[in-house]
């Protein structure tokens, strides 16, 4: 069985000013074009925002921003939410490099050694909440790479429920989770692998371990403070 879904690529990006989320907003006044609210986050955190190990303490948890912790190339960085559009979240670091996620899945990157873009990725939250997790169901989408440059290539996914349990997650002492394994395959370049997603009871991805390109190491992503729509 092959299942398609609505394209997971944004058609328009917009920014909102909201005290609960950190969006990179350039000041309109002259002479301040390089200033962004991200500087405020760095100042409030009071430590390097990228290092080999970041301790997410109460000071970070008290910040009124949507944030994620990424582990990549044995380095950790705190990513902050830049924009939201149609459930697609854009996360950036201090260098304005980052990625976009759709229901917890990285679907586009910028500033990586090999940037990717995925369209037609299935809605993992909807699959989970409606008990559609069945490894016999095949989902089909498309992916493109920047190094080397490719056209959109067919990518197939299957999902399987691995286990359920509880884990400690930053501010919450214990969170119930469902661990979902995503198996992917790109026939044209003969690349396949497995990614893992920890979903809470509401179907939100709170943690993931994924490979996004053949020449990149695994990316670990953990939600420190999730985005809540207005």
Helices and strands as residue ranges (DSSP letters): E 2-3, H 38-45, E 50-51, H 58-61, E 67-72, E 75-85, E 88-92, E 98-102, E 105-110, E 116-119, H 124-129, E 138-145, E 153-169, E 172-186, G 187-189, E 191-199, E 205-210, E 219-225
